[in-house]
Amino acid sequence: MTNEFIFKQIKAKASFLCVGLDIDLEKIPSHLLQEKDPIFTFAKAIIDSTHEYAVAYKPNLAFFESYGIQGWHAFSKIINYLNNNHPNHFTIADAKRCDIGNTAGHYAKAFFETYGVDSVTISPYMGEDSVNPFLAYKDKRTIILALTSNESAADFQYSLDKDQFLFEKVLKISKGWKNAEQLMYVVGATKAEVLDSIRKLVPKSFLLVPGVGAQGGNLSEVAQNGMNDQCGLLVNSSRGIIYASRGVDFADAAAEEVKKLQKQMEKYLKLKGLI
């Protein structure tokens, strides 16, 4: 899925929203626990109620892996459901994988071939040879961690090396890798104040921006500092959408939250002259 295709969907929906599927069985409506596959049942209902206003979905693998085979089976069903019923939506496996080239190749094969996702998040800190196996899939996107939203991000990502921060070095070096045009970058919404400088380093790349909603990220600041001429943003919200209600109306409540975000995003897209 190309940047141009994603931008086409953004314009069509007046939205650059990614819905995060961080599915916790302790938080979903209790009546769903009686279902044969409560994880998939919950996810399907969320997707069905929000797909008109979202351009991407991001299952967080930790929430699936923690349930073993049941979780992996549900993840596979969710991706198959999206690919078969909503093929224009960009799918992101939020896995944050990283390893030596041979192992990375199997991670890439698992997500891109076995499960059929459009993209996967990875850590770049083992260097180019750990990322190359993902970039070898020319119809896929590789999303590397640049600047994250957690409190301890400063421990390493803000380390200085020759008057540049480590996250800036990651951005600069990665631009020179083979097939670098397939890269996207994770930049936390709580770091919106540095989005402008990041955009100067990677002017054409899409940024996956988590942290809007429950984590306190400001959508206005993200849009103002992070947009480019193709929007260039996929802003993720998870808990604020999928757990808007824990009652039987959970899907409708999720839809209402998504509509609110979509309306805000439409305003910023118009201000930028993109729609």
Secondary structure, DSSP 8 states (H G I E B T S, - for coil): --HHHHHHHHHHHT--EEEEE---TTTS-GGGGGSSSHHHHHHHHHHHHHTTT-SEEEEBHHHHHTTHHHHHHHHHHHHHHHHHH-TTSEEEEEEEE---HHHHHHHHHIIIIIS--SEEEE--TT-HHHHHHHHT-TTSEEEEEEE--SGGGGGTTT-EETTEEHHHHHHHHHTTSTTGGGEEEEE-GGGGGGHHHHHHHSTTS-EEE--BSTT-B-HHHHHHHH-BTTB-EEEEE-HHHHTS-SSTTHHHHHHHHHHHHHHHHHHHHHHTT--
